[in-house]
Amino acid sequence: MRTLNYAARGVDEATDVLAFPIDDQAHDAGPRELGDVFVCPEQATDVTEAAVHGTLHLCGFDHESDNGEMLQLQAKVMAELK
């Protein structure tokens, strides 16, 4: 995960989850392949939450630039999964 994080983001440390979209084109609603989510169990506190987090990134959410919407949605999804 450290190597992958460095290659993708230039960060030389392991992380819990990385998401790689298949493309950056806008698409109509409906089923389609979004991309790949890589989870590092040794780094993730909760593997399911890390997978949800990565999937939300693939759906276009970005917690680094929004006003908390992504993390609120992540919490809602996690609550519904339990």
C-alpha positions as a printed Julia matrix, in Angstrom:
82×3 Matrix{Float64}:
   0.0    0.0     0.0
   2.92   2.31    0.68
   4.27   1.8    -2.84
   0.84   2.31   -4.38
   0.23   5.47   -2.33
   3.6    6.87   -3.39
   3.02   6.09   -7.07
  -0.49   7.59   -7.06
  -0.19  10.51   -4.66
   3.51  11.04   -3.97
   3.0   10.17   -0.29
   5.67   7.77    0.98
   3.64   6.02    3.68
   0.95   3.39    3.89
  -2.68   4.46    4.02
  -5.93   2.71    4.85
  -7.71   3.08    1.49
  -7.05   4.29   -2.03
  -9.61   4.69   -4.8
  -8.84   4.8    -8.51
 -11.68   5.85  -10.81
 -11.96   4.02  -14.12
 -12.27   7.39  -15.83
 -13.12  10.98  -14.98
 -15.99  11.37  -17.42
 -19.5   12.33  -16.34
 -21.99   9.51  -16.9
 -25.74   9.14  -16.86
 -27.27   7.56  -13.78
 -27.42   3.8   -13.69
 -25.17   0.84  -13.14
 -21.6    1.09  -14.38
 -18.09   0.24  -13.28
 -16.7    3.0   -11.07
 -13.12   1.89  -10.59
 -11.02   0.13   -7.99
 -10.83   0.47   -4.22
  -7.76  -0.84   -2.41
  -8.04  -1.39    1.35
  -5.07  -2.1     3.6
  -6.43  -4.08    6.6
  -3.29  -3.35    8.65
  -3.94   0.4     8.32
  -7.75   0.45    8.45
  -9.53   0.71   11.78
 -12.66  -0.69   10.1
 -12.28  -2.44    6.74
 -15.96  -1.98    5.84
 -15.81   1.73    6.57
 -12.64   2.03    4.5
 -14.41   0.32    1.58
 -17.38   2.69    1.91
 -14.99   5.65    2.08
 -13.2    4.58   -1.1
 -16.48   3.94   -2.91
 -17.72   7.42   -2.03
 -14.55   8.83   -3.55
 -15.33   6.87   -6.73
 -18.8    8.46   -6.7
 -17.21  11.91   -6.81
 -17.15  12.9    -3.15
 -14.06  14.55   -1.68
 -13.84  15.17    2.08
 -10.82  17.41    1.56
 -12.82  19.97   -0.4
 -16.45  19.62    0.7
 -18.09  20.95    3.83
 -18.39  17.61    5.57
 -20.96  16.1     3.19
 -18.89  13.04    2.34
 -18.17  12.1     5.94
 -21.82  12.66    6.89
 -22.91  10.35    4.07
 -20.27   7.83    5.12
 -21.64   7.84    8.68
 -25.19   7.39    7.35
 -24.17   4.44    5.16
 -22.29   2.84    8.04
 -25.3    3.24   10.35
 -27.55   1.6     7.76
 -25.12  -1.33    7.37
 -25.18  -2.12   11.09
